Amino acid sequence: MHHGIPLEEWERVEEKIKSLPQSQKEVKDFTRFVFSNATECELDKQGRILIPPALRERAGISKGVMVVGSSTRWRLGQGGLGSEASQNGDKIGEVLSTLGL
Protein backbone atom coordinates (compact mmCIF):
# COMPACT_ATOMS: atom_id res chain seq x y z
CA MET A 1 0.00 0.00 0.00
CA HIS A 2 1.25 3.45 -0.84
CA HIS A 3 0.06 6.73 0.57
CA GLY A 4 -1.10 9.92 -1.06
CA ILE A 5 -2.05 13.33 0.25
CA PRO A 6 -3.13 16.60 -1.39
CA LEU A 7 -0.38 19.18 -1.99
CA GLU A 8 -1.60 21.54 0.76
CA GLU A 9 -1.53 18.71 3.31
CA TRP A 10 1.90 17.58 2.04
CA GLU A 11 3.30 21.06 2.60
CA ARG A 12 2.02 20.99 6.20
CA VAL A 13 3.53 17.53 6.76
CA GLU A 14 6.80 18.63 5.15
CA GLU A 15 7.13 21.61 7.51
CA LYS A 16 6.37 19.42 10.53
CA ILE A 17 8.98 16.83 9.47
CA LYS A 18 11.57 19.57 8.93
CA SER A 19 10.92 20.83 12.47
CA LEU A 20 11.76 17.44 14.03
CA PRO A 21 15.14 16.89 15.74
CA GLN A 22 17.22 15.60 12.82
CA SER A 23 19.96 14.55 15.26
CA GLN A 24 17.87 11.48 16.20
CA LYS A 25 18.62 8.47 14.02
CA GLU A 26 14.96 7.40 13.79
CA VAL A 27 13.90 10.86 12.69
CA LYS A 28 16.74 11.06 10.17
CA ASP A 29 15.84 7.62 8.74
CA PHE A 30 12.16 8.50 8.60
CA THR A 31 12.85 11.86 6.92
CA ARG A 32 15.10 10.24 4.32
CA PHE A 33 12.48 7.56 3.61
CA VAL A 34 9.60 10.03 3.24
CA PHE A 35 11.39 12.58 1.08
CA SER A 36 13.19 10.03 -1.12
CA ASN A 37 9.89 8.31 -1.94
CA ALA A 38 7.74 11.42 -2.43
CA THR A 39 6.50 12.08 -5.94
CA GLU A 40 4.14 14.79 -7.15
CA CYS A 41 1.48 13.28 -9.42
CA GLU A 42 -0.73 15.11 -11.90
CA LEU A 43 -4.40 14.59 -12.65
CA ASP A 44 -5.68 13.75 -16.10
CA LYS A 45 -8.66 15.49 -17.74
CA GLN A 46 -11.04 13.11 -15.94
CA GLY A 47 -9.51 13.83 -12.53
CA ARG A 48 -7.64 10.54 -12.22
CA ILE A 49 -4.24 10.46 -10.54
CA LEU A 50 -1.46 9.79 -13.05
CA ILE A 51 1.17 7.68 -11.34
CA PRO A 52 4.57 7.95 -13.09
CA PRO A 53 5.85 4.68 -14.63
CA ALA A 54 8.88 4.45 -12.29
CA LEU A 55 6.63 4.77 -9.24
CA ARG A 56 4.17 2.18 -10.64
CA GLU A 57 7.06 -0.21 -11.19
CA ARG A 58 8.48 0.31 -7.69
CA ALA A 59 4.99 -0.18 -6.21
CA GLY A 60 4.35 -3.28 -8.32
CA ILE A 61 1.26 -1.74 -9.93
CA SER A 62 0.48 -3.14 -13.38
CA LYS A 63 -3.29 -2.61 -13.58
CA GLY A 64 -5.92 -0.67 -11.67
CA VAL A 65 -5.53 0.06 -7.98
CA MET A 66 -7.74 0.21 -4.92
CA VAL A 67 -7.96 3.57 -3.12
CA VAL A 68 -8.90 3.69 0.57
CA GLY A 69 -8.98 6.83 2.68
CA SER A 70 -10.48 10.21 3.32
CA SER A 71 -10.27 13.74 1.94
CA THR A 72 -6.78 14.48 3.30
CA ARG A 73 -5.02 11.10 3.12
CA TRP A 74 -5.46 7.91 1.21
CA ARG A 75 -3.73 4.64 0.53
CA LEU A 76 -3.58 2.94 -2.81
CA GLY A 77 -2.40 -0.44 -3.89
CA GLN A 78 -3.01 -3.40 -6.10
CA GLY A 79 -4.49 -6.49 -4.50
CA GLY A 80 -5.61 -7.07 -0.93
CA LEU A 81 -5.10 -4.81 2.04
CA GLY A 82 -3.26 -7.52 3.98
CA SER A 83 -0.08 -7.41 1.91
CA GLU A 84 3.42 -6.75 3.22
CA ALA A 85 3.33 -3.29 1.63
CA SER A 86 0.17 -2.56 3.61
CA GLN A 87 1.88 -3.63 6.82
CA ASN A 88 4.82 -1.32 6.06
CA GLY A 89 2.35 1.46 5.34
CA ASP A 90 0.72 0.82 8.70
CA LYS A 91 4.12 1.19 10.42
CA ILE A 92 4.65 4.50 8.67
CA GLY A 93 1.16 5.54 9.72
CA GLU A 94 2.06 4.76 13.35
CA VAL A 95 5.18 6.94 13.09
CA LEU A 96 3.16 9.76 11.55
CA SER A 97 0.63 9.53 14.38
CA THR A 98 3.42 9.64 16.96
CA LEU A 99 4.73 12.79 15.30
CA GLY A 100 1.27 14.34 15.26
CA LEU A 101 1.00 14.17 11.47
N, C-alpha and C positions, 0 to 999 in steps of 0.2 A: 504494500500500500504506500502510496506517495501522497504528500500533502500539498494543498494549494491554498493561497489566501489572496484576497484583493490587494492591489498595490498600496492603497492607503493603510490597510492593516499591516502589510509587510513593512512599510516605513516606520510604523510604530514599534513593531517587533525588532526591527534593525536597530533603532535608537536604544531600546531597552537592552539588547544584547551588547551593544557597544559600551553601555554604562556598567556592565558587570566587571568584577575584578579579574582582569586578564592574566594576573599572576597565578591564579589557581589552574592546575593542570586540567581539571574537568571542564572548567569554563573555556579554556583555550581549545581543548579538543572539540567541545560542542560548537564553539564559534567557527572553527575551521570546517567542521562537518556541514553546518547550516549554510555558510556562505559559499563553500565550494560546490554545493549541490543546488544552489538557487538558480533558477532560470526564469526570465520573464517570458511569458507566452502571450501571443496575440489571439484575438477572436476573429473568426471568419465572418462573412456577411450574414450568416444565420445565427451568430452569437455563440458558436461552438469554440471551445478552447483548442487552439492548434499547438500540439505538443511537438517540439522539434525532433527530427529523426534520431539524433544522438541520445536524447533523453528517453525516447520510446525504447530504443535498444537497451539502454542501461536498466530501464524499468522492466524489460521483458514484455512490453506491450506490442502485440502484433495485430490485434483486432480492436473492437470496441472495448470500452472500460466501464466499470461501475463507479458511480460517484455517490458518496455518502457524506453528509455534513449539514452545515447551516449556512447562513448568509455571510459569515466572516471567515469560516474555515471549512475545508472539506478534504476528504481523502479520496483518492482514485486508484484503481487497480484492476487488473484483469484476473478473473477467477474468484475464488471464495475469500471471505474475510479472515479465515483462519490461517492464512499462509505465513511463512517466516517473515516476509516483508511487512505484513500487518503487525506482527509481534514487535519488529524493530520500530515501526511507526508508533506503536503504543508506548515503547520505552522513551522515544523522543517526546511524545505527548506528556509523559510523566515529568520529564525534565522541564518542559515548557511550563507546566503547571507549577512546579517548584519555584520557577523563576518569576511567576506571576504573569506569564504570557499566554 
